[in-house]
């Protein structure tokens, strides 16, 4: 992947975070009832998603 493709990749994932972070955080907070833990869980979710982002084929919705 060249630098231009990398920049597009990052922008695309930034949009995913911007769109889905509030929903993931609310779910984590409702599940844990602990704001700090919910923040950690949310961050961990997006770190894991970012690591697998290049393998995402678009056959399912991003939110799943």
N, C-alpha and C positions, 0 to 999 in steps of 0.2 A: 504494500500500500504506500503510495507516495504522499508527500506532505499535503497536497490539495485534497486528496481522498480522505486523509486522516482528519483534516479540518472539517469536512462535510460530515464525517462519521461522528466527530465530537459534537458538532452543532445538532445533529439529529438526536443524539442521546441526551443532550441538554434539554431538548424539547420534550423528550420522554419524561425526564425528571420533573421539569416544570409542570407538565400535565398531570402526572400520576403521583407525585410526592405527597400532596395533601391527602389523597385517598388512602395511600399506603400508611401514612402516619396515623390517620384517624382509626384505621383498622387495628394497627399495632397498639394504639392507646386504649381502644375499647377492649382489646384482648388482654393487655397487661395491667391496665390501670396505673401505670407508672410512666410519667412523662420522659424521664431520662432513658429508661429502658426502651420506650417506644421510639425515641430518637435513634438509639443505637440499632434497633431492629430495622428501622427504615433505611438507615445508612447501609447496613449490611445487605439488605435486599438490593439496593441499587449498585453496590460494589459487585455483587454476584452477577447481577444482570449485565453490568458493563463488561465483565470478563467474558460473558457468553454472547455479547452483542453481535460480533462478527459472524457467528454461526446462525443467527436469526434469519430464517428464510422467508418470513412473512406469510407463512401458511396459516397462522393463527393470529388473533388480535394481539397487539402489543400488551394490552392490559392483562391478558392471561399469563 
